[in-house]
Amino acid sequence: MNIEAFLLCDAATEQQGKLNVLGAFDNIYAKKVPTMHPACAIAVRIRFDKIEEGKHSVRIQIIDEEDNNICPKLEGNISVRTSPGHDSTVANLILNIQRLKFEKYGKYRIDLAIDNKIEGSLPFHVTKIPN
């Protein structure tokens, strides 16, 4: 398994296996806290080898610097199948998030676990807009 893309972005879509991403970022600017980020997306593209066919559990969590979840974690399953004659296949995952609330400035991260093992951790910050 290989994580080919793991992004926090303005928007993402999938069309016929193609992952489309708009505006990847790692900083959210706010005048004051608490603040509400109106909309964003987490986009993930995972390549699985033929030997990894089958069902896999996926968990995505958004965590603050004290290791607290700041919103409900997303848990689900994906079923991986390769096409005949292919050695691998990809799974594109998109999580659209509305009204994400941050209580304080600081460091945050998005953890991606597959089959209960952390496969990626994406850091980002909530930063005060300078005067």
Contacts in CASP RR format, 6 or more apart in sequence:
PFRMAT RR
TARGET T0000
AUTHOR 0000-0000-0000
METHOD contacts of the structure
MODEL  1
MNIEAFLLCDAATEQQGKLNVLGAFDNIYAKKVPTMHPACAIAVRIRFDK
IEEGKHSVRIQIIDEEDNNICPKLEGNISVRTSPGHDSTVANLILNIQRL
KFEKYGKYRIDLAIDNKIEGSLPFHVTKIPN
1 46 0 8 1.000
1 47 0 8 1.000
1 48 0 8 1.000
1 49 0 8 1.000
1 52 0 8 1.000
1 114 0 8 1.000
1 119 0 8 1.000
2 46 0 8 1.000
2 47 0 8 1.000
3 44 0 8 1.000
3 45 0 8 1.000
3 46 0 8 1.000
3 112 0 8 1.000
3 119 0 8 1.000
3 120 0 8 1.000
4 45 0 8 1.000
4 46 0 8 1.000
4 47 0 8 1.000
4 90 0 8 1.000
5 19 0 8 1.000
5 21 0 8 1.000
5 43 0 8 1.000
5 44 0 8 1.000
5 45 0 8 1.000
6 42 0 8 1.000
6 43 0 8 1.000
6 44 0 8 1.000
6 45 0 8 1.000
6 110 0 8 1.000
6 112 0 8 1.000
6 120 0 8 1.000
6 122 0 8 1.000
7 21 0 8 1.000
7 24 0 8 1.000
7 42 0 8 1.000
7 43 0 8 1.000
7 44 0 8 1.000
7 122 0 8 1.000
8 24 0 8 1.000
8 25 0 8 1.000
8 26 0 8 1.000
8 40 0 8 1.000
8 41 0 8 1.000
8 42 0 8 1.000
8 110 0 8 1.000
8 122 0 8 1.000
8 124 0 8 1.000
9 21 0 8 1.000
9 22 0 8 1.000
9 23 0 8 1.000
9 24 0 8 1.000
9 25 0 8 1.000
9 40 0 8 1.000
9 41 0 8 1.000
9 42 0 8 1.000
9 43 0 8 1.000
10 22 0 8 1.000
10 23 0 8 1.000
10 25 0 8 1.000
10 39 0 8 1.000
10 40 0 8 1.000
10 41 0 8 1.000
11 21 0 8 1.000
11 22 0 8 1.000
11 23 0 8 1.000
11 39 0 8 1.000
11 40 0 8 1.000
11 41 0 8 1.000
11 96 0 8 1.000
12 19 0 8 1.000
12 20 0 8 1.000
12 21 0 8 1.000
12 22 0 8 1.000
12 41 0 8 1.000
12 42 0 8 1.000
12 43 0 8 1.000
12 94 0 8 1.000
12 96 0 8 1.000
13 19 0 8 1.000
13 20 0 8 1.000
13 94 0 8 1.000
14 20 0 8 1.000
14 92 0 8 1.000
14 94 0 8 1.000
17 90 0 8 1.000
17 92 0 8 1.000
19 43 0 8 1.000
19 45 0 8 1.000
19 92 0 8 1.000
19 94 0 8 1.000
21 43 0 8 1.000
25 124 0 8 1.000
26 122 0 8 1.000
26 123 0 8 1.000
26 124 0 8 1.000
26 125 0 8 1.000
27 124 0 8 1.000
27 125 0 8 1.000
27 126 0 8 1.000
27 127 0 8 1.000
28 35 0 8 1.000
28 37 0 8 1.000
28 102 0 8 1.000
28 124 0 8 1.000
28 125 0 8 1.000
28 126 0 8 1.000
28 127 0 8 1.000
29 127 0 8 1.000
29 128 0 8 1.000
29 129 0 8 1.000
30 102 0 8 1.000
30 105 0 8 1.000
30 126 0 8 1.000
30 127 0 8 1.000
30 128 0 8 1.000
30 129 0 8 1.000
31 128 0 8 1.000
31 129 0 8 1.000
32 128 0 8 1.000
33 102 0 8 1.000
33 103 0 8 1.000
33 104 0 8 1.000
33 105 0 8 1.000
33 126 0 8 1.000
34 101 0 8 1.000
34 102 0 8 1.000
34 103 0 8 1.000
34 104 0 8 1.000
35 101 0 8 1.000
35 102 0 8 1.000
35 126 0 8 1.000
36 99 0 8 1.000
36 100 0 8 1.000
36 101 0 8 1.000
36 102 0 8 1.000
37 97 0 8 1.000
37 99 0 8 1.000
37 100 0 8 1.000
37 101 0 8 1.000
37 102 0 8 1.000
38 98 0 8 1.000
38 99 0 8 1.000
39 96 0 8 1.000
39 97 0 8 1.000
39 98 0 8 1.000
39 99 0 8 1.000
40 97 0 8 1.000
40 100 0 8 1.000
41 94 0 8 1.000
41 95 0 8 1.000
41 96 0 8 1.000
41 97 0 8 1.000
42 60 0 8 1.000
42 93 0 8 1.000
42 94 0 8 1.000
42 95 0 8 1.000
42 97 0 8 1.000
42 110 0 8 1.000
42 122 0 8 1.000
43 92 0 8 1.000
43 93 0 8 1.000
43 94 0 8 1.000
44 60 0 8 1.000
44 92 0 8 1.000
44 93 0 8 1.000
44 94 0 8 1.000
44 112 0 8 1.000
45 90 0 8 1.000
45 91 0 8 1.000
45 92 0 8 1.000
45 93 0 8 1.000
46 90 0 8 1.000
46 91 0 8 1.000
46 93 0 8 1.000
46 114 0 8 1.000
46 119 0 8 1.000
47 88 0 8 1.000
47 89 0 8 1.000
47 90 0 8 1.000
48 56 0 8 1.000
48 80 0 8 1.000
48 82 0 8 1.000
48 88 0 8 1.000
48 89 0 8 1.000
48 90 0 8 1.000
48 91 0 8 1.000
49 87 0 8 1.000
49 88 0 8 1.000
50 82 0 8 1.000
50 86 0 8 1.000
50 87 0 8 1.000
50 88 0 8 1.000
50 89 0 8 1.000
52 80 0 8 1.000
53 80 0 8 1.000
53 81 0 8 1.000
53 82 0 8 1.000
54 79 0 8 1.000
54 80 0 8 1.000
54 81 0 8 1.000
55 77 0 8 1.000
55 78 0 8 1.000
55 79 0 8 1.000
55 80 0 8 1.000
56 77 0 8 1.000
56 78 0 8 1.000
56 79 0 8 1.000
56 80 0 8 1.000
56 114 0 8 1.000
56 115 0 8 1.000
57 75 0 8 1.000
57 76 0 8 1.000
57 77 0 8 1.000
57 113 0 8 1.000
57 114 0 8 1.000
57 115 0 8 1.000
57 116 0 8 1.000
58 74 0 8 1.000
58 75 0 8 1.000
58 76 0 8 1.000
58 77 0 8 1.000
58 78 0 8 1.000
58 93 0 8 1.000
58 112 0 8 1.000
58 113 0 8 1.000
58 114 0 8 1.000
59 73 0 8 1.000
59 74 0 8 1.000
59 75 0 8 1.000
59 76 0 8 1.000
59 111 0 8 1.000
59 112 0 8 1.000
59 113 0 8 1.000
59 114 0 8 1.000
59 116 0 8 1.000
60 73 0 8 1.000
60 74 0 8 1.000
60 93 0 8 1.000
60 95 0 8 1.000
60 110 0 8 1.000
60 111 0 8 1.000
60 112 0 8 1.000
60 113 0 8 1.000
61 69 0 8 1.000
61 73 0 8 1.000
61 74 0 8 1.000
61 110 0 8 1.000
61 111 0 8 1.000
61 113 0 8 1.000
62 69 0 8 1.000
62 70 0 8 1.000
62 71 0 8 1.000
62 100 0 8 1.000
62 108 0 8 1.000
62 109 0 8 1.000
62 110 0 8 1.000
63 69 0 8 1.000
63 70 0 8 1.000
63 108 0 8 1.000
63 109 0 8 1.000
63 110 0 8 1.000
63 111 0 8 1.000
64 70 0 8 1.000
64 103 0 8 1.000
64 104 0 8 1.000
64 106 0 8 1.000
64 107 0 8 1.000
64 108 0 8 1.000
65 106 0 8 1.000
65 107 0 8 1.000
65 108 0 8 1.000
70 100 0 8 1.000
70 101 0 8 1.000
70 102 0 8 1.000
70 103 0 8 1.000
70 108 0 8 1.000
71 97 0 8 1.000
71 100 0 8 1.000
71 101 0 8 1.000
74 95 0 8 1.000
78 91 0 8 1.000
78 93 0 8 1.000
80 89 0 8 1.000
80 91 0 8 1.000
81 89 0 8 1.000
82 88 0 8 1.000
82 89 0 8 1.000
83 89 0 8 1.000
102 108 0 8 1.000
102 126 0 8 1.000
104 126 0 8 1.000
105 125 0 8 1.000
105 126 0 8 1.000
105 127 0 8 1.000
105 128 0 8 1.000
106 125 0 8 1.000
106 126 0 8 1.000
106 127 0 8 1.000
107 123 0 8 1.000
107 124 0 8 1.000
107 125 0 8 1.000
108 123 0 8 1.000
108 124 0 8 1.000
108 125 0 8 1.000
108 126 0 8 1.000
109 121 0 8 1.000
109 122 0 8 1.000
109 123 0 8 1.000
109 124 0 8 1.000
110 121 0 8 1.000
110 122 0 8 1.000
110 124 0 8 1.000
111 118 0 8 1.000
111 120 0 8 1.000
111 121 0 8 1.000
111 122 0 8 1.000
112 118 0 8 1.000
112 119 0 8 1.000
112 120 0 8 1.000
112 121 0 8 1.000
112 122 0 8 1.000
113 119 0 8 1.000
END
